[in-house]
């Protein structure tokens, strides 16, 4: 999976997986950037089972503002999550 965030300030996100009612942070899946000029990009390979819940958690020291209309006047994408299935 991959996350991308263009935040309005420094930011940090962690990937959590809920399995059978228990939520745990995914090892090596905390990603961050220290200012607005950097895009936060994080990638992780995670084993998921049926009914698992995947959550991207804001672990920054405060709220993360997602800027609008980056680079011009048209709406832009400022955050995304991509999931890939590698095998069954």
Secondary structure by P-SEA (a helix, b strand, c coil): cbbbbbccccbbbbbbbbcccccccccccccccccccbbbbbbbbbbbcccbbbbbccccccbbbbbccccccccccccbbbbbbccc
